[in-house]
Amino acid sequence: MRRAGIGFTLIELMVVMAVIALLLALAAPRYFQNVERSKQAVLREDLTVMREAIDKYYADTGRYPPDLDDLVKRRYLRSVPADPVTDRTDSWILLPPPPGTQGKVYDIQSGAEGTGLDGTAFSKW
């Protein structure tokens, strides 16, 4: 005797797959937007921390650091953070101090191309 009714029909499987696809279509854009928002929040925090470390270095030594590695050597930073947008530590743009001031790193900017969610370029943060 044949056992009928065991398993799912093709139609039932297709309906389940369509529901799953619909849920993913609704959730995926929000997920990726939140990932982008978190990267930008980390970038802003990293810039703030590194700028504060540069200012503290200047207050302690009377000159600006020659590079970011000097901030790590002197323990103003634990390590040079990776730019969260480019995922690289060597993409930071180092701005020199005003003429007549010692040192090489007065300010720092992101080397990432593009703009943030607020419409400003990453290099202007």
N, CA, C and O atoms as a GROMACS GRO file, in nm:
protein
  500
    1MET      N    1   0.083  -0.117   0.000
    1MET     CA    2   0.000   0.000   0.000
    1MET      C    3   0.088   0.125   0.000
    1MET      O    4   0.186   0.134   0.074
    2ARG      N    5   0.053   0.219  -0.082
    2ARG     CA    6   0.130   0.341  -0.095
    2ARG      C    7   0.090   0.442   0.011
    2ARG      O    8  -0.028   0.459   0.041
    3ARG      N    9   0.190   0.511   0.067
    3ARG     CA   10   0.160   0.611   0.170
    3ARG      C   11   0.150   0.748   0.105
    3ARG      O   12   0.252   0.803   0.064
    4ALA      N   13   0.036   0.801   0.096
    4ALA     CA   14   0.015   0.932   0.036
    4ALA      C   15   0.021   1.039   0.145
    4ALA      O   16  -0.008   1.014   0.262
    5GLY      N   17   0.061   1.159   0.104
    5GLY     CA   18   0.060   1.270   0.198
    5GLY      C   19   0.188   1.287   0.278
    5GLY      O   20   0.192   1.371   0.368
    6ILE      N   21   0.292   1.212   0.250
    6ILE     CA   22   0.418   1.229   0.321
    6ILE      C   23   0.502   1.329   0.243
    6ILE      O   24   0.520   1.315   0.122
    7GLY      N   25   0.552   1.430   0.311
    7GLY     CA   26   0.634   1.531   0.246
    7GLY      C   27   0.553   1.653   0.207
    7GLY      O   28   0.434   1.663   0.238
    8PHE      N   29   0.619   1.746   0.139
    8PHE     CA   30   0.557   1.870   0.099
    8PHE      C   31   0.542   1.874  -0.052
    8PHE      O   32   0.621   1.814  -0.125
    9THR      N   33   0.441   1.942  -0.097
    9THR     CA   34   0.423   1.957  -0.241
    9THR      C   35   0.512   2.071  -0.290
    9THR      O   36   0.562   2.151  -0.210
   10LEU      N   37   0.530   2.077  -0.419
   10LEU     CA   38   0.610   2.183  -0.479
   10LEU      C   39   0.548   2.320  -0.452
   10LEU      O   40   0.621   2.416  -0.428
   11ILE      N   41   0.422   2.330  -0.455
   11ILE     CA   42   0.352   2.457  -0.429
   11ILE      C   43   0.378   2.504  -0.286
   11ILE      O   44   0.405   2.622  -0.264
   12GLU      N   45   0.371   2.415  -0.189
   12GLU     CA   46   0.396   2.451  -0.050
   12GLU      C   47   0.539   2.500  -0.032
   12GLU      O   48   0.563   2.599   0.038
   13LEU      N   49   0.633   2.434  -0.094
   13LEU     CA   50   0.772   2.477  -0.086
   13LEU      C   51   0.792   2.613  -0.151
   13LEU      O   52   0.866   2.696  -0.098
   14MET      N   53   0.728   2.638  -0.262
   14MET     CA   54   0.739   2.765  -0.332
   14MET      C   55   0.679   2.879  -0.248
   14MET      O   56   0.733   2.989  -0.246
   15VAL      N   57   0.570   2.853  -0.180
   15VAL     CA   58   0.509   2.956  -0.094
   15VAL      C   59   0.602   2.990   0.022
   15VAL      O   60   0.621   3.107   0.054
   16VAL      N   61   0.660   2.890   0.083
   16VAL     CA   62   0.753   2.914   0.194
   16VAL      C   63   0.875   2.992   0.146
   16VAL      O   64   0.919   3.085   0.214
   17MET      N   65   0.928   2.956   0.031
   17MET     CA   66   1.044   3.027  -0.025
   17MET      C   67   1.008   3.172  -0.058
   17MET      O   68   1.090   3.262  -0.038
   18ALA      N   69   0.888   3.196  -0.107
   18ALA     CA   70   0.846   3.332  -0.139
   18ALA      C   71   0.833   3.416  -0.012
   18ALA      O   72   0.870   3.534  -0.012
   19VAL      N   73   0.783   3.359   0.095
   19VAL     CA   74   0.771   3.432   0.221
   19VAL      C   75   0.911   3.465   0.276
   19VAL      O   76   0.935   3.576   0.324
   20ILE      N   77   1.000   3.370   0.270
   20ILE     CA   78   1.137   3.394   0.317
   20ILE      C   79   1.204   3.504   0.233
   20ILE      O   80   1.271   3.591   0.288
   21ALA      N   81   1.187   3.499   0.103
   21ALA     CA   82   1.245   3.601   0.015
   21ALA      C   83   1.187   3.738   0.044
   21ALA      O   84   1.260   3.838   0.042
   22LEU      N   85   1.059   3.746   0.072
   22LEU     CA   86   0.996   3.873   0.106
   22LEU      C   87   1.052   3.930   0.235
   22LEU      O   88   1.081   4.049   0.244
   23LEU      N   89   1.068   3.846   0.335
   23LEU     CA   90   1.124   3.891   0.463
   23LEU      C   91   1.268   3.938   0.446
   23LEU      O   92   1.307   4.039   0.505
   24LEU      N   93   1.346   3.867   0.367
   24LEU     CA   94   1.484   3.911   0.341
   24LEU      C   95   1.488   4.042   0.264
   24LEU      O   96   1.574   4.126   0.291
   25ALA      N   97   1.398   4.059   0.170
   25ALA     CA   98   1.394   4.183   0.092
   25ALA      C   99   1.361   4.303   0.180
   25ALA      O  100   1.405   4.414   0.153
   26LEU      N  101   1.284   4.281   0.284
   26LEU     CA  102   1.252   4.389   0.376
   26LEU      C  103   1.364   4.416   0.477
   26LEU      O  104   1.387   4.531   0.513
   27ALA      N  105   1.432   4.312   0.522
   27ALA     CA  106   1.531   4.326   0.627
   27ALA      C  107   1.670   4.363   0.576
   27ALA      O  108   1.743   4.435   0.646
   28ALA      N  109   1.710   4.318   0.459
   28ALA     CA  110   1.846   4.338   0.410
   28ALA      C  111   1.884   4.486   0.395
   28ALA      O  112   1.993   4.523   0.440
   29PRO      N  113   1.801   4.572   0.335
   29PRO     CA  114   1.843   4.712   0.324
   29PRO      C  115   1.865   4.779   0.459
   29PRO      O  116   1.959   4.858   0.474
   30ARG      N  117   1.781   4.750   0.555
   30ARG     CA  118   1.801   4.808   0.688
   30ARG      C  119   1.930   4.758   0.751
   30ARG      O  120   2.000   4.835   0.817
   31TYR      N  121   1.961   4.633   0.731
   31TYR     CA  122   2.084   4.577   0.787
   31TYR      C  123   2.205   4.649   0.729
   31TYR      O  124   2.293   4.693   0.804
   32PHE      N  125   2.212   4.663   0.597
   32PHE     CA  126   2.328   4.724   0.535
   32PHE      C  127   2.337   4.873   0.566
   32PHE      O  128   2.447   4.927   0.576
   33GLN      N  129   2.223   4.940   0.583
   33GLN     CA  130   2.226   5.081   0.621
   33GLN      C  131   2.280   5.094   0.764
   33GLN      O  132   2.356   5.187   0.793
   34ASN      N  133   2.243   5.004   0.852
   34ASN     CA  134   2.295   5.009   0.989
   34ASN      C  135   2.444   4.977   0.995
   34ASN      O  136   2.516   5.035   1.076
   35VAL      N  137   2.490   4.888   0.910
   35VAL     CA  138   2.634   4.859   0.904
   35VAL      C  139   2.710   4.984   0.859
   35VAL      O  140   2.813   5.018   0.917
   36GLU      N  141   2.659   5.052   0.758
   36GLU     CA  142   2.723   5.174   0.710
   36GLU      C  143   2.720   5.283   0.817
   36GLU      O  144   2.819   5.354   0.836
   37ARG      N  145   2.609   5.297   0.886
   37ARG     CA  146   2.599   5.397   0.992
   37ARG      C  147   2.698   5.368   1.104
   37ARG      O  148   2.758   5.460   1.159
   38SER      N  149   2.717   5.241   1.139
   38SER     CA  150   2.810   5.207   1.246
   38SER      C  151   2.954   5.232   1.204
   38SER      O  152   3.035   5.276   1.286
   39LYS      N  153   2.989   5.206   1.077
   39LYS     CA  154   3.124   5.237   1.029
   39LYS      C  155   3.153   5.386   1.039
   39LYS      O  156   3.262   5.427   1.078
   40GLN      N  157   3.054   5.466   1.004
   40GLN     CA  158   3.074   5.610   1.011
   40GLN      C  159   3.084   5.660   1.154
   40GLN      O  160   3.158   5.755   1.182
   41ALA      N  161   3.012   5.600   1.245
   41ALA     CA  162   3.023   5.636   1.386
   41ALA      C  163   3.162   5.601   1.440
   41ALA      O  164   3.220   5.677   1.517
   42VAL      N  165   3.213   5.486   1.400
   42VAL     CA  166   3.347   5.445   1.442
   42VAL      C  167   3.452   5.540   1.383
   42VAL      O  168   3.548   5.576   1.451
   43LEU      N  169   3.434   5.581   1.258
   43LEU     CA  170   3.528   5.675   1.195
   43LEU      C  171   3.530   5.807   1.271
   43LEU      O  172   3.637   5.861   1.297
   44ARG      N  173   3.414   5.860   1.305
   44ARG     CA  174   3.410   5.986   1.381
   44ARG      C  175   3.479   5.971   1.517
   44ARG      O  176   3.552   6.060   1.561
   45GLU      N  177   3.455   5.858   1.583
   45GLU     CA  178   3.517   5.836   1.714
   45GLU      C  179   3.669   5.821   1.701
   45GLU      O  180   3.744   5.876   1.782
   46ASP      N  181   3.715   5.747   1.601
   46ASP     CA  182   3.859   5.731   1.580
   46ASP      C  183   3.926   5.865   1.553
   46ASP      O  184   4.034   5.892   1.606
   47LEU      N  185   3.864   5.948   1.471
   47LEU     CA  186   3.921   6.080   1.443
   47LEU      C  187   3.928   6.164   1.570
   47LEU      O  188   4.027   6.234   1.592
   48THR      N  189   3.826   6.158   1.652
   48THR     CA  190   3.825   6.234   1.776
   48THR      C  191   3.936   6.188   1.870
   48THR      O  192   4.007   6.269   1.929
   49VAL      N  193   3.950   6.057   1.885
   49VAL     CA  194   4.052   6.002   1.975
   49VAL      C  195   4.192   6.036   1.926
   49VAL      O  196   4.278   6.075   2.005
   50MET      N  197   4.216   6.022   1.796
   50MET     CA  198   4.350   6.053   1.744
   50MET      C  199   4.381   6.202   1.752
   50MET      O  200   4.494   6.240   1.780
   51ARG      N  201   4.281   6.286   1.729
   51ARG     CA  202   4.304   6.431   1.742
   51ARG      C  203   4.334   6.469   1.886
   51ARG      O  204   4.419   6.554   1.912
   52GLU      N  205   4.264   6.407   1.980
   52GLU     CA  206   4.294   6.433   2.121
   52GLU      C  207   4.434   6.385   2.157
   52GLU      O  208   4.504   6.452   2.234
   53ALA      N  209   4.476   6.272   2.103
   53ALA     CA  210   4.612   6.221   2.130
   53ALA      C  211   4.716   6.316   2.072
   53ALA      O  212   4.820   6.340   2.135
   54ILE      N  213   4.691   6.370   1.954
   54ILE     CA  214   4.785   6.467   1.893
   54ILE      C  215   4.794   6.591   1.981
   54ILE      O  216   4.903   6.643   2.004
   55ASP      N  217   4.680   6.640   2.030
   55ASP     CA  218   4.680   6.758   2.116
   55ASP      C  219   4.752   6.732   2.248
   55ASP      O  220   4.825   6.819   2.296
   56LYS      N  221   4.734   6.615   2.306
   56LYS     CA  222   4.803   6.581   2.431
   56LYS      C  223   4.954   6.570   2.408
   56LYS      O  224   5.034   6.613   2.491
   57TYR      N  225   4.992   6.511   2.295
   57TYR     CA  226   5.134   6.501   2.260
   57TYR      C  227   5.194   6.641   2.251
   57TYR      O  228   5.303   6.667   2.304
   58TYR      N  229   5.123   6.731   2.184
   58TYR     CA  230   5.172   6.868   2.171
   58TYR      C  231   5.181   6.938   2.306
   58TYR      O  232   5.277   7.010   2.333
   59ALA      N  233   5.081   6.916   2.391
   59ALA     CA  234   5.083   6.978   2.523
   59ALA      C  235   5.199   6.927   2.608
   59ALA      O  236   5.256   7.002   2.686
   60ASP      N  237   5.234   6.800   2.593
   60ASP     CA  238   5.342   6.741   2.672
   60ASP      C  239   5.480   6.775   2.618
   60ASP      O  240   5.573   6.798   2.696
   61THR      N  241   5.496   6.779   2.486
   61THR     CA  242   5.630   6.793   2.428
   61THR      C  243   5.656   6.930   2.366
   61THR      O  244   5.772   6.966   2.344
   62GLY      N  245   5.552   7.007   2.336
   62GLY     CA  246   5.572   7.138   2.273
   62GLY      C  247   5.591   7.130   2.123
   62GLY      O  248   5.622   7.231   2.059
   63ARG      N  249   5.573   7.014   2.066
   63ARG     CA  250   5.582   6.996   1.920
   63ARG      C  251   5.482   6.889   1.879
   63ARG      O  252   5.434   6.812   1.962
   64TYR      N  253   5.452   6.886   1.752
   64TYR     CA  254   5.359   6.785   1.701
   64TYR      C  255   5.433   6.657   1.666
   64TYR      O  256   5.553   6.662   1.638
   65PRO      N  257   5.366   6.543   1.668
   65PRO     CA  258   5.436   6.415   1.642
   65PRO      C  259   5.484   6.406   1.497
   65PRO      O  260   5.423   6.463   1.407
   66PRO      N  261   5.595   6.334   1.476
   66PRO     CA  262   5.645   6.316   1.340
   66PRO      C  263   5.558   6.222   1.257
   66PRO      O  264   5.552   6.234   1.134
   67ASP      N  265   5.491   6.128   1.322
   67ASP     CA  266   5.400   6.036   1.253
   67ASP      C  267   5.307   5.972   1.356
   67ASP      O  268   5.321   5.994   1.477
   68LEU      N  269   5.214   5.893   1.308
   68LEU     CA  270   5.118   5.829   1.400
   68LEU      C  271   5.183   5.720   1.483
   68LEU      O  272   5.140   5.694   1.596
   69ASP      N  273   5.286   5.657   1.430
   69ASP     CA  274   5.354   5.552   1.506
   69ASP      C  275   5.421   5.608   1.632
   69ASP      O  276   5.436   5.536   1.731
   70ASP      N  277   5.461   5.735   1.628
   70ASP     CA  278   5.521   5.795   1.747
   70ASP      C  279   5.418   5.808   1.859
   70ASP      O  280   5.453   5.800   1.977
   71LEU      N  281   5.292   5.829   1.823
   71LEU     CA  282   5.187   5.832   1.925
   71LEU      C  283   5.170   5.696   1.992
   71LEU      O  284   5.138   5.688   2.110
   72VAL      N  285   5.192   5.591   1.916
   72VAL     CA  286   5.183   5.456   1.971
   72VAL      C  287   5.306   5.426   2.057
   72VAL      O  288   5.293   5.371   2.166
   73LYS      N  289   5.424   5.464   2.009
   73LYS     CA  290   5.548   5.438   2.084
   73LYS      C  291   5.546   5.508   2.219
   73LYS      O  292   5.595   5.454   2.318
   74ARG      N  293   5.491   5.627   2.222
   74ARG     CA  294   5.487   5.703   2.348
   74ARG      C  295   5.359   5.679   2.428
   74ARG      O  296   5.334   5.747   2.527
   75ARG      N  297   5.280   5.584   2.384
   75ARG     CA  298   5.161   5.536   2.454
   75ARG      C  299   5.048   5.639   2.464
   75ARG      O  300   4.972   5.640   2.562
   76TYR      N  301   5.037   5.725   2.365
   76TYR     CA  302   4.920   5.811   2.356
   76TYR      C  303   4.805   5.734   2.292
   76TYR      O  304   4.688   5.764   2.314
   77LEU      N  305   4.840   5.635   2.211
   77LEU     CA  306   4.744   5.543   2.151
   77LEU      C  307   4.795   5.401   2.171
   77LEU      O  308   4.916   5.378   2.176
   78ARG      N  309   4.705   5.306   2.182
   78ARG     CA  310   4.748   5.166   2.192
   78ARG      C  311   4.796   5.115   2.057
   78ARG      O  312   4.893   5.040   2.047
   79SER      N  313   4.726   5.156   1.953
   79SER     CA  314   4.764   5.121   1.817
   79SER      C  315   4.696   5.220   1.724
   79SER      O  316   4.600   5.287   1.761
   80VAL      N  317   4.749   5.229   1.603
   80VAL     CA  318   4.687   5.316   1.503
   80VAL      C  319   4.563   5.243   1.453
   80VAL      O  320   4.573   5.132   1.399
   81PRO      N  321   4.447   5.303   1.470
   81PRO     CA  322   4.324   5.232   1.428
   81PRO      C  323   4.314   5.226   1.277
   81PRO      O  324   4.364   5.312   1.205
   82ALA      N  325   4.248   5.124   1.230
   82ALA     CA  326   4.221   5.112   1.087
   82ALA      C  327   4.102   5.201   1.053
   82ALA      O  328   4.006   5.210   1.129
   83ASP      N  329   4.111   5.266   0.940
   83ASP     CA  330   3.999   5.347   0.892
   83ASP      C  331   3.884   5.250   0.864
   83ASP      O  332   3.899   5.161   0.780
   84PRO      N  333   3.772   5.263   0.931
   84PRO     CA  334   3.665   5.164   0.915
   84PRO      C  335   3.602   5.162   0.776
   84PRO      O  336   3.540   5.063   0.737
   85VAL      N  337   3.617   5.270   0.700
   85VAL     CA  338   3.560   5.274   0.566
   85VAL      C  339   3.651   5.202   0.467
   85VAL      O  340   3.603   5.130   0.380
   86THR      N  341   3.783   5.222   0.480
   86THR     CA  342   3.878   5.159   0.388
   86THR      C  343   3.936   5.029   0.444
   86THR      O  344   3.994   4.951   0.369
   87ASP      N  345   3.920   5.004   0.573
   87ASP     CA  346   3.977   4.887   0.642
   87ASP      C  347   4.130   4.882   0.631
   87ASP      O  348   4.188   4.773   0.623
   88ARG      N  349   4.194   4.999   0.631
   88ARG     CA  350   4.341   5.005   0.624
   88ARG      C  351   4.392   5.106   0.725
   88ARG      O  352   4.324   5.205   0.756
   89THR      N  353   4.511   5.082   0.776
   89THR     CA  354   4.571   5.177   0.870
   89THR      C  355   4.658   5.280   0.800
   89THR      O  356   4.697   5.380   0.861
   90ASP      N  357   4.689   5.258   0.674
   90ASP     CA  358   4.776   5.350   0.602
   90ASP      C  359   4.700   5.448   0.512
   90ASP      O  360   4.761   5.515   0.429
   91SER      N  361   4.570   5.456   0.527
   91SER     CA  362   4.492   5.546   0.441
   91SER      C  363   4.464   5.681   0.506
   91SER      O  364   4.398   5.766   0.446
   92TRP      N  365   4.512   5.701   0.627
   92TRP     CA  366   4.489   5.829   0.694
   92TRP      C  367   4.567   5.939   0.623
   92TRP      O  368   4.679   5.917   0.577
   93ILE      N  369   4.507   6.058   0.614
   93ILE     CA  370   4.574   6.174   0.554
   93ILE      C  371   4.625   6.260   0.669
   93ILE      O  372   4.547   6.306   0.752
   94LEU      N  373   4.756   6.280   0.672
   94LEU     CA  374   4.819   6.358   0.780
   94LEU      C  375   4.838   6.501   0.732
   94LEU      O  376   4.898   6.525   0.628
   95LEU      N  377   4.786   6.596   0.808
   95LEU     CA  378   4.797   6.737   0.773
   95LEU      C  379   4.909   6.801   0.853
   95LEU      O  380   4.917   6.781   0.974
   96PRO      N  381   4.996   6.879   0.787
   96PRO     CA  382   5.109   6.940   0.856
   96PRO      C  383   5.066   7.059   0.942
   96PRO      O  384   4.960   7.118   0.918
   97PRO      N  385   5.147   7.092   1.042
   97PRO     CA  386   5.114   7.208   1.127
   97PRO      C  387   5.141   7.339   1.053
   97PRO      O  388   5.201   7.339   0.946
   98PRO      N  389   5.098   7.450   1.110
   98PRO     CA  390   5.126   7.581   1.049
   98PRO      C  391   5.277   7.605   1.043
   98PRO      O  392   5.352   7.548   1.121
   99PRO      N  393   5.320   7.690   0.950
   99PRO     CA  394   5.464   7.719   0.939
   99PRO      C  395   5.521   7.772   1.071
   99PRO      O  396   5.456   7.849   1.142
  100GLY      N  397   5.641   7.730   1.101
  100GLY     CA  398   5.708   7.773   1.223
  100GLY      C  399   5.680   7.684   1.343
  100GLY      O  400   5.729   7.712   1.453
  101THR      N  401   5.603   7.579   1.324
  101THR     CA  402   5.572   7.486   1.432
  101THR      C  403   5.645   7.355   1.407
  101THR      O  404   5.648   7.307   1.294
  102GLN      N  405   5.702   7.298   1.510
  102GLN     CA  406   5.775   7.173   1.495
  102GLN      C  407   5.679   7.055   1.485
  102GLN      O  408   5.569   7.057   1.540
  103GLY      N  409   5.724   6.954   1.414
  103GLY     CA  410   5.646   6.832   1.399
  103GLY      C  411   5.587   6.821   1.259
  103GLY      O  412   5.603   6.909   1.176
  104LYS      N  413   5.518   6.709   1.236
  104LYS     CA  414   5.463   6.685   1.102
  104LYS      C  415   5.315   6.654   1.100
  104LYS      O  416   5.252   6.666   0.996
  105VAL      N  417   5.256   6.615   1.214
  105VAL     CA  418   5.116   6.576   1.217
  105VAL      C  419   5.038   6.674   1.305
  105VAL      O  420   5.041   6.665   1.427
  106TYR      N  421   4.969   6.768   1.240
  106TYR     CA  422   4.888   6.867   1.310
  106TYR      C  423   4.743   6.820   1.322
  106TYR      O  424   4.677   6.842   1.424
  107ASP      N  425   4.695   6.756   1.217
  107ASP     CA  426   4.557   6.707   1.214
  107ASP      C  427   4.554   6.581   1.128
  107ASP      O  428   4.652   6.548   1.061
  108ILE      N  429   4.442   6.512   1.132
  108ILE     CA  430   4.429   6.387   1.058
  108ILE      C  431   4.291   6.382   0.994
  108ILE      O  432   4.192   6.430   1.051
  109GLN      N  433   4.285   6.324   0.876
  109GLN     CA  434   4.159   6.306   0.805
  109GLN      C  435   4.154   6.166   0.747
  109GLN      O  436   4.256   6.099   0.733
  110SER      N  437   4.035   6.123   0.715
  110SER     CA  438   4.017   5.992   0.653
  110SER      C  439   4.057   5.999   0.506
  110SER      O  440   4.032   6.099   0.438
  111GLY      N  441   4.119   5.893   0.458
  111GLY     CA  442   4.156   5.884   0.318
  111GLY      C  443   4.049   5.816   0.235
  111GLY      O  444   4.071   5.788   0.117
  112ALA      N  445   3.934   5.790   0.294
  112ALA     CA  446   3.827   5.721   0.223
  112ALA      C  447   3.763   5.814   0.121
  112ALA      O  448   3.746   5.933   0.145
  113GLU      N  449   3.727   5.757   0.008
  113GLU     CA  450   3.656   5.832  -0.094
  113GLU      C  451   3.507   5.821  -0.068
  113GLU      O  452   3.461   5.724  -0.007
  114GLY      N  453   3.433   5.918  -0.113
  114GLY     CA  454   3.288   5.913  -0.099
  114GLY      C  455   3.240   6.005   0.010
  114GLY      O  456   3.315   6.084   0.068
  115THR      N  457   3.110   5.993   0.037
  115THR     CA  458   3.046   6.080   0.136
  115THR      C  459   2.974   5.996   0.240
  115THR      O  460   2.941   5.880   0.217
  116GLY      N  461   2.952   6.057   0.353
  116GLY     CA  462   2.879   5.992   0.460
  116GLY      C  463   2.729   6.004   0.439
  116GLY      O  464   2.684   6.063   0.341
  117LEU      N  465   2.655   5.948   0.530
  117LEU     CA  466   2.510   5.954   0.521
  117LEU      C  467   2.456   6.095   0.534
  117LEU      O  468   2.344   6.124   0.491
  118ASP      N  469   2.535   6.185   0.593
  118ASP     CA  470   2.493   6.324   0.606
  118ASP      C  471   2.527   6.408   0.484
  118ASP      O  472   2.492   6.526   0.479
  119GLY      N  473   2.594   6.349   0.384
  119GLY     CA  474   2.624   6.418   0.260
  119GLY      C  475   2.761   6.484   0.254
  119GLY      O  476   2.799   6.536   0.149
  120THR      N  477   2.836   6.485   0.364
  120THR     CA  478   2.969   6.545   0.362
  120THR      C  479   3.074   6.440   0.326
  120THR      O  480   3.058   6.322   0.355
  121ALA      N  481   3.179   6.487   0.261
  121ALA     CA  482   3.286   6.396   0.221
  121ALA      C  483   3.362   6.348   0.343
  121ALA      O  484   3.379   6.421   0.440
  122PHE      N  485   3.406   6.221   0.337
  122PHE     CA  486   3.483   6.165   0.450
  122PHE      C  487   3.609   6.245   0.476
  122PHE      O  488   3.651   6.258   0.591
  123SER      N  489   3.669   6.300   0.372
  123SER     CA  490   3.794   6.374   0.388
  123SER      C  491   3.774   6.510   0.457
  123SER      O  492   3.872   6.576   0.491
  124LYS      N  493   3.650   6.552   0.476
  124LYS     CA  494   3.622   6.680   0.542
  124LYS      C  495   3.587   6.663   0.690
  124LYS      O  496   3.566   6.763   0.759
  125TRP      N  497   3.580   6.540   0.740
  125TRP     CA  498   3.543   6.518   0.880
  125TRP      C  499   3.656   6.553   0.971
  125TRP      O  500   3.643   6.541   1.093
   0.00000   0.00000   0.00000
